[in-house]
Amino acid sequence: MEQWKVEKIVSKLVHGEAISYKVRWEGYEAEDDTWEDPTALEQAQEAVRAYEEALGHSGLRGRRQADGSTFYGEPRGRLRR
């Protein structure tokens, strides 16, 4: 089975108890990003932890979507003071 390597997590979507992460794959461009369930990212826990840590430190707030889910973007350059 072929396995792709995660470059980084670029965003997160929370809908109730369900979480999905938008993944940038190593060697691919942004248009190739895919939404993945956390269970599909068991081999990429370092990337998930790095995203969650950066999100926590950034102060970035989620945006409520029309379907009731909450979208969190990429926490770049936004540090809480």
Residue, then its C-alpha position, 0 to 999 in steps of 0.5 A: m500500500e502506497q503511503w504519502k507523507v504529511e508536510k503540514i496541517v493547514s486547517k481544521l474543521v470541527h462539527g460537533e464531536a467530529i474533527s477533520y484536518k486539511v493536509r498538505w502533502e509533501g511534494y504537492e501543491a495547495e490545490d492537492d490538499t485533502w480533508e482527513d479524519p484524525t484516525a487516518l493521520e495516525q502516522a502523522q501525529e507530530a504534524v497534528r500536534a504542531y498544528e494544535e500547538a501553533l493554533g493554541h499559541s496564535g489566538l486564532r479564533g474559529r469561524r462558524q460555518a453555515d452548517g454549524s461547523t467551526f473552521y480554523g485556518e492556518p495559524r501563521g504569524r498570529l501570536r497572542r500577546 
